[in-house]
Amino acid sequence: MRSSPPGLSVIVITRDEERRIGSCLSSVDFADEVVVVDSGSTDRTVALARAAGARVTVRADWAGFGMQKNRALDLATGDWVLSIDADEEVSPELRESIRAALRAPRADAYWLRRRSCFADRPIRFGDWHGDRVLRLFRRGAARFTDDVVHERLDHDGPAPVLDGVLMHFTVDSPADAFEKARRYAEAGAPRVAARGRGGPVSAAVHAGWTFLRGYVLRAGFLDGRHGFLIAWCNAWGTWQRYRIAGRLRRGEISRNR
């Protein structure tokens, strides 16, 4: 890795990401170190990450996104940490903003604007538009929550927003989108059930609102066919999450399935 502003570690968690991992790591080649924690890939992810100069650790005992990211965080040695996913890439403008922020820090953490893509097409409207994530932080100033899915970085204090965007190549096809929604629904259902929610009526209400919000209120229809697919997929995933939560509450299925 090339020299950079003081002590930047990039952390990435992976599983079967051979298609994206090369571009991801290439976009952060300005870091002092890259730490990859792999969850037991069966493809060339580990080999490609090592070839790109990353320090790779395999932890196949999956305990959720939050826990796995904290494992990667514990392996980082830099003064600052940038957490990105294997399907994300740092844009050139964001790269320069990160370097400038580390040269003259204004805070202990920073928000990054994220632009999501459907099959490599940037999405301009709907629920995927206007996304931002807290990902750059001084090591020791923040830690990920231990949520199985939809983890967040727990940080107290001001956090400015950096210029530039984090590109997010989230899905490659409609089939990929629905499969991802299914996995997230199953992972998120126990948390919904723990709040005493779920069931067919709740599922229908929340799914309907999800579609209305993304497709109409946030103008997802302006993204054409992709906007409709995203709104429909998000609604379907919400319906699944609340439906499964209802079954968990009624004891029809195990919480550890």
C-alpha positions in Angstrom: 0.0 0.0 0.0 1.2 3.5 -0.7 1.8 6.1 2.0 -1.2 8.1 3.2 -2.2 10.6 5.9 -1.5 9.3 9.4 -2.5 5.7 10.1 -5.5 4.7 8.0 -6.8 1.2 8.2 -9.6 -0.1 5.9 -11.7 -2.9 7.2 -13.9 -5.1 5.0 -15.9 -8.2 5.7 -16.5 -10.7 2.9 -18.1 -13.9 1.7 -18.0 -15.1 -1.9 -17.2 -11.6 -3.3 -14.7 -12.5 -6.0 -16.6 -10.4 -8.6 -16.3 -7.2 -6.6 -13.5 -7.5 -4.1 -10.7 -6.5 -6.6 -12.4 -3.2 -7.5 -13.3 -2.5 -3.9 -9.7 -2.9 -2.7 -8.3 -1.0 -5.6 -10.4 2.0 -4.6 -8.7 2.1 -1.2 -5.1 1.5 -2.2 -4.2 4.8 -0.5 -4.7 3.2 2.9 -1.8 2.1 5.2 -3.4 -1.3 5.7 -6.4 -3.2 4.6 -7.9 -5.8 6.9 -10.3 -8.4 5.5 -12.3 -10.8 7.7 -13.8 -13.5 5.5 -16.8 -15.6 6.5 -15.8 -18.8 4.8 -15.8 -18.0 1.1 -15.9 -20.9 -1.4 -14.7 -18.9 -4.3 -11.5 -16.9 -4.9 -12.3 -14.0 -2.6 -9.5 -14.8 -0.1 -6.9 -15.3 -2.7 -7.8 -12.1 -4.6 -7.8 -10.1 -1.4 -4.4 -11.3 -0.4 -3.1 -10.7 -3.9 -4.3 -7.1 -3.5 -2.2 -6.7 -0.4 -4.9 -7.2 2.3 -4.3 -8.9 5.6 -6.9 -11.7 5.5 -8.4 -13.6 8.5 -11.0 -16.3 8.0 -13.8 -16.4 10.6 -16.4 -18.8 9.4 -18.4 -18.8 12.7 -20.8 -16.2 11.4 -22.5 -14.3 14.3 -24.0 -11.4 12.2 -22.8 -8.3 10.4 -22.1 -6.2 13.5 -20.1 -8.9 15.2 -18.0 -9.6 12.1 -17.3 -5.9 11.5 -16.1 -5.6 15.2 -13.8 -8.6 14.6 -12.3 -6.7 11.7 -12.1 -3.5 13.8 -10.2 -5.3 16.5 -7.6 -6.3 14.0 -7.0 -2.8 12.7 -3.9 -1.0 13.9 -4.3 2.5 12.3 -5.2 5.7 14.1 -8.2 6.0 11.8 -10.5 3.3 10.4 -12.6 3.3 7.2 -15.2 0.5 7.0 -16.5 -0.4 3.6 -18.4 -3.4 2.2 -17.0 -5.6 -0.5 -19.6 -4.2 -3.0 -18.6 -0.6 -2.4 -15.9 1.6 -3.9 -14.5 4.9 -2.8 -14.8 7.5 -5.6 -11.8 9.7 -6.5 -13.5 12.8 -4.9 -14.2 10.9 -1.7 -10.7 9.6 -1.7 -9.3 13.1 -1.6 -11.9 14.2 1.0 -10.8 11.4 3.3 -7.1 12.2 2.9 -7.9 15.9 3.7 -9.9 15.0 6.7 -7.1 12.9 8.2 -4.5 15.6 7.6 -6.6 18.2 9.5 -9.3 16.4 11.5 -12.4 18.4 12.5 -14.1 15.5 14.4 -13.6 11.9 15.4 -16.0 10.5 12.9 -17.4 11.4 9.4 -20.5 10.5 7.4 -20.1 9.4 3.8 -22.7 9.9 1.1 -23.5 6.7 -0.7 -24.9 6.2 -4.2 -26.5 2.8 -4.8 -26.6 1.1 -8.1 -29.0 -1.6 -9.5 -27.1 -3.7 -12.1 -24.4 -1.0 -12.3 -27.0 1.7 -12.9 -26.9 4.6 -10.4 -30.3 5.1 -8.7 -31.4 8.7 -8.4 -34.7 8.5 -6.4 -36.7 6.3 -4.0 -35.5 4.6 -0.8 -32.0 4.2 -2.2 -31.4 7.9 -2.9 -29.9 10.2 -0.3 -28.3 7.4 1.6 -25.4 8.2 3.9 -23.4 6.0 6.2 -21.1 6.7 9.2 -17.9 4.8 8.2 -14.8 6.9 8.8 -13.8 7.2 12.5 -10.9 7.5 14.9 -10.1 4.0 16.2 -11.4 3.8 19.8 -14.1 6.5 19.2 -16.7 4.2 17.8 -17.8 0.6 17.6 -20.4 -1.3 15.6 -23.6 -2.5 17.3 -23.8 -6.3 17.5 -27.0 -6.5 15.4 -27.2 -9.5 13.1 -28.3 -7.3 10.2 -28.6 -3.5 9.7 -25.8 -2.9 12.2 -24.8 0.7 12.8 -21.7 2.5 14.1 -22.2 3.7 17.6 -20.6 7.1 18.1 -21.3 10.1 20.3 -20.3 13.5 19.1 -20.3 15.6 15.9 -19.7 13.9 12.6 -19.4 16.1 9.4 -20.3 14.9 6.0 -17.5 14.5 3.5 -17.6 15.5 -0.1 -17.6 12.7 -2.7 -19.6 9.5 -2.8 -19.2 5.9 -1.8 -20.4 3.9 -4.7 -22.6 0.9 -3.7 -23.0 -1.9 -6.3 -25.7 -3.5 -4.2 -27.4 -6.0 -6.6 -26.6 -7.4 -10.1 -30.1 -8.5 -11.2 -33.8 -8.8 -10.0 -33.1 -12.3 -8.8 -30.1 -11.1 -6.8 -32.2 -8.3 -5.3 -35.0 -10.7 -4.1 -32.5 -13.2 -2.8 -30.8 -10.5 -0.8 -34.2 -9.3 0.5 -35.0 -12.8 1.6 -31.8 -13.2 3.6 -32.2 -9.8 5.3 -35.8 -10.6 6.1 -34.9 -13.9 7.8 -32.1 -12.2 9.7 -34.2 -9.3 10.8 -37.4 -11.1 11.8 -36.2 -12.2 15.3 -35.6 -8.5 16.2 -39.1 -7.6 15.0 -40.6 -10.5 17.0 -38.6 -9.5 20.1 -40.5 -6.1 19.9 -43.8 -8.0 20.0 -44.6 -7.3 16.4 -45.3 -9.4 13.3 -48.2 -11.3 11.7 -50.1 -11.1 8.5 -51.9 -7.8 9.1 -48.8 -6.1 10.3 -46.9 -7.5 7.4 -49.4 -6.1 4.9 -49.5 -2.7 6.5 -45.7 -2.3 6.7 -45.2 -3.7 3.2 -47.8 -1.3 1.7 -46.2 1.7 3.4 -42.7 0.6 2.2 -43.9 0.5 -1.4 -45.8 3.8 -1.1 -42.9 5.6 0.5 -40.3 4.4 -2.0 -42.2 4.5 -5.2 -44.5 7.5 -4.8 -43.4 9.8 -1.9 -39.7 9.5 -2.7 -40.4 9.5 -6.5 -38.9 6.0 -7.2 -41.1 5.9 -10.3 -38.7 8.4 -11.9 -36.1 5.7 -12.1 -38.4 3.7 -14.4 -38.4 -0.1 -14.3 -35.5 -0.1 -11.8 -37.4 2.2 -9.5 -40.4 -0.1 -9.6 -38.3 -3.2 -9.0 -36.6 -1.6 -6.0 -39.8 -0.5 -4.4 -41.5 -3.9 -5.0 -38.5 -5.8 -3.7 -38.2 -3.6 -0.6 -42.0 -4.1 0.1 -41.7 -7.8 -0.4 -38.7 -8.0 2.0 -40.7 -6.0 4.6 -43.7 -8.3 4.2 -41.5 -11.4 4.6 -39.8 -10.0 7.7 -43.1 -9.2 9.5 -44.7 -12.5 8.3 -41.8 -14.5 9.7 -41.8 -12.5 12.9 -45.4 -13.4 13.4 -44.6 -17.1 12.9 -41.8 -16.8 15.4 -44.1 -15.3 18.0 -46.6 -18.0 17.5 -43.9 -20.7 17.9 -44.5 -22.1 14.4 -40.8 -21.9 13.6 -37.7 -21.8 15.8 -35.8 -18.6 16.4 -32.6 -20.6 15.7 -33.5 -22.1 12.4 
